[in-house]
Amino acid sequence: MPKTIKKVAVLTSGGDSPGMNAAIRAVVRTCAYHNVECLGVYRGYEGLIEGDFVVLDARSVKGIINKGGTMLKSARSKEFRTAEGRQEAYKKLKEKGVDGLVVIGGDGSFTGALVFNQEFNFPVMGIPGTIDNDIFGTSHTLGFDTALNTVVDAIDKIRDTASSHNRLFFIEVMGRDVGHIALNCGIAGGAEEILIPEEDLGLERLVESLNKSKKSGKTSSIVIVAEGDKIGKNIFELKDYVDENMEGYDVRVSVLGHMQRGGAPSCFDRVLASRMGVKAVEAMLDGESNYMVGLKNNKMELTPLDSAIKGKTKINLELLRVSDIMST
């Protein structure tokens, strides 16, 4: 018999992403719809250990669906990585009468949830929130679509300057292990080259490609670089190499950084967060545990947490080919 769930706690952990607030709202209102109590946990696992809880009802989450960041705050917890820390977190949950936990975050957050479930057989459900879109088991993570729109807007603005001054811009975007942001935004922003961790273009071939573009009549260029790209030690080394091996361009660097994580979530992310929040709570009420909710073929599906953590997302090969053709 599945454990009866009468009270659910929800927390956000790891890096923030647009849509987290919308997901919190969805979890809280789904609980209210099913007459289940809901507690919010401030500051992720750190707040869980300290018992930093707040009672949330349907009215507590009004006016947050359009807000970036997370109303519950987020923090990384070294203590939760210890058995003693997790024991204290379990104690705090039991003292509050909590029967299940919804974790909104990335693979590190899910790893913590998985270990917690294994140690205490405590029901957990994960909602993927990270702009990198690097979690297996969903075509889109919360914040990915919003980040794409933010980056494309920045590229459009930088291109105005690049074309006005015959400049070559290297624009670094987030993507430590995967190039989903770089590839999509590079195509949407009309980039001449896109450098991602999955593909090693090489310094000489990069210069060769840029020279070819210049000879074809292009007077300015945009190169999108995922932060995890392995061509150079960093984007500034790339700039120096191109400066030394190309003439006729004023080479500049723009690192977009954490601006990619902020801003009001897009319509897509608000709807996705709402769907994920409903699915997470209702799956838990149906007796499911140790799963991540995800979007597959436009349907909400469940993926085991260990698969979501260990699985690897794949770069879209069609987009790579489109990128090559569009840079002609």
N, C-alpha and C positions, 0 to 999 in steps of 0.2 A: 504493500500500500504506500502511495506517495505521501511524504510528510505534508501535513496541513500547514499552509503558509498564511499567517495572520498579520505579520508585520515584516516589512521589507526595508532595508537600508540601501541608500545609493551614494556612491562617491565618484569623484573624478580624480584621475591620477596621471602622473607624467606630464608631458608637454600639453598645453591647452590647444584647442582647435575650435574654429567656428562650428557651431552646431551642438556643442556640449550642453549649453543651456536649454536648447530645444529638446535634447534627449532627457535631461533632468525633468523638464516639464512633462514630457510624455510618460516617464516612469511614475511620477507623482500622480498624474491624473488618471492613469490606468489603474493604479492602486485604489484611488478614490472611487472609480467606476465599479470596482469589484469589492468595495467595502473592506479594503486591506489598509492598515495603517502604514505610513511611510515616514522614515527618518532620513534626513540628509546628514552626511558626514563631511565636516569641514576638513580641508587640507589632506585629502586622500588617506593613505594608510597611516600616516603620522597622526591624523585626527582620530582614526579608528582606535589606535593604541591609547590615546589620551582621553577617549570618550567624548570627543567634541561633536555632539549630535544636536540636531535641531528638528523639531516636529514640522513636517511639511504637509499641507493639504492643497486642494485644488486652487485656492485663492493665493497661497504662498508663492506660486510660480507664475502669477500673472505678469505680463509685460516683459518677459525675458526671452521669448522665442526669437526676437530680432537682435539680441545682444550677443556679441562675441565673447570669448573667454569663458569663464565658468563661475557662477555665483557661489559655488561651494569651495572655490579656490582649489589649488593643486600644490602638491609638494612631493619631493622624493624622500623616502624613508629608509635610512640605513637600518634602523631598529627592526623594521618589519622583516628584514632579511634574516633575522635571528629567530631561533625557536622560541626564545623568551618573549620577544616582541610579538610574535604571532599568538602566543598563549595569552598575552595581555589583551590583545585585540579580541580574541575569542571570548574572554571573560567579560569585556565591556559589552559585546553584542548580546551575550546571554543575560547580563544584568538588565539590559533594556528590553529583553524579550523578543529580540529580532530573530526571524526564522530564515531569512534569505538575504543575499547581498548582490546588488547589481554594480558592476565595475565598468566605468566608462574610461577607456584609455587605450594604450598601445600594447605591444608584445611584452614589455617589462611589467606592466600592470597585470596582464593576464597570467604571467608566470607566477606572480605573487598570489593571485586568486586560485590558481591551480594547486599550488603547494598548500594553501590554506584549506582547500577542500579535501585534499588527500589526508591532511593531518587530523582534521576535526569532522570530516564528513558533513561539512556545512554547505548548504546549497548556494551556488554562485552562478551568475550569468554575466557574460561580457558584451559590451557594446564598443565597437572599434572606433576610437577617436584619435586620428592623427592625420596631418595634412599630407604626409609622404605617400599615402596609399600603399603601404608596404606590408599589409597583413593578409595572409592567405585565408581564403574562405569568403571573400566579398569583393565585388567588382569596384566598390567605392567605400572608402572610409569617411567618417564624418570630418568635414573641413577641407577635403581634397578639392571639391568643386569650387568652393569659395576661394581657396588659395590660387587656383588656376586663374580665376577672374581677376584677383588682385595682381598677380604677376603679369598677365597680359596687359592690364591697364598701365603698369609701370613700363613695360617694354614699349608700348605705343608712345609714351611720353619721352622716353630716352631716344627713340628713333627720330623724333622731331629734331632733337639736338644733333644726333649723328648725321642726318642728311643735310643739316644746315652748315656743318663744319667739316664735311668729308672725314668723319671720324669712324674708327672701328671700336665698337664697345664689346667688352667681355662682361656679361651679366651673370652673376652667380645666383642660383636659386637653391632652395633646400632639396635634399635628396642625398643623404649620407650613404645609403646602400643601394638605392634604386633611382632610376631616372624618369619616373612617371611624370613629375611636374615639368622637368626640363623638356622632355619629348613633346608633350601636349602643348605647352606654352611656346616652344620653339616653332612648331608648325603654325599655331594660331597667330604668333607675332611676326611671322615671316623671316625667321632667323636664317642666316646663310649657313651656319653650322650649329650642331647640337652635340655637346659632349656629355656622355653619361657613363656611369660605372660599368654598365653591361657591354659597352663597345669601346675598344681602345683604338682611337683614330691615329694617334701618334703625332708628335710635334711636326715632323717633316711633312707629313701628309696634310696636316692642318694648314700649314703655310702654303703648300701647293694648291690646296683648295681655295684659299683666300686670294691667292694671286690669279687663279683662274677666274674667280668672280670679278676681280678688278679689271682684268683684260676684257671681260665680256661687257664692260661699261658701267659696272656698279661703282658708285662714288662713295658709298658708305656701307658698313656691314655691322650686323649684330651676331654675336656668338653667345649662345646660352650654355652655361656650364653648371652641371649638377655639382654640389659641394663634394660629393664622393668620387668625382671623376679622377682617374688615375694617371692622366697624361703628364701633369706636372705636380710638383709638391703642393702648389696652391695656384690660385688664379693670377696672382701677381707675378709668379714665375712665368706663366703663360704669356702675360703681357710683355715681360722683358724679352722673352725669346722672339716674339713676333716683332717687337721694336728693332731687334738686332738683325732680323732676317727679311724684313719687308720695308719698302720705301713708299712714301706717298700717303700714308695714313697717320693720323694723330690717334694713338691708341689710348683708350681709357678703360677703367674698371668700375663697375657698380655692383656692390654686394647688397642684395635686397634684405637679407637677414630676417629678423623676427617680424618685420612688417607683414610677412606672408601669413603669419598665424592670426593676425588680428582682423578686425572689421566685422560688420554684420554678416551673418551667414546668408548664402544664396537661397533662392526658393528651393532648389534641389536639395541642399543640405538640411533645410528646415523640414521638408517632407520626409527625407530619409531618416532624420533623427526621430521624428514622430513615429514612423513605422517601426524603427528599431526598438524604441522604448516600449511600445505596445507589445511587440513580439517577445521581448525579454521578460516582461512581467507575466504575460499569459503563459509562456512556456514554463516558467518557474511554478506557477499555480497548477499547471498540468503535471507537475512532478519531475520536470526536466532539471538537470543541473550539470555544471561543468561544460557549458557550451558558450560559444560566441554567436550572436545573431549577425547575419550578413545578407547582402543583396546578391542574388544569383539569378540571372535571366529575368530581372525585374520582380523577383519573388523573395520574400523573407525566408531564409533557410538557416538551419543550425549547423555549426561546425564544432567538433570537439575542441576544447581549449588547447590541448596539446598539439593538435594538428594546425590550429591557427598560429601557434607559437613557432613550431618547427617548419611549417610549410614555407615555400618561397614563391613570391609573386613573379610573374614572367613579363618581360617587356613585350609590347605589341609589335610584332614583326611587320605587320601591314603599315603601322605608323612610321617605322623606320624607313620603309620603301617610299612612302609618301613624302617624308622629309627629304630624301635624296632627290626625288623628282622636283619638289618645290624649290629647292635651292639652286636649280639650274639657272 
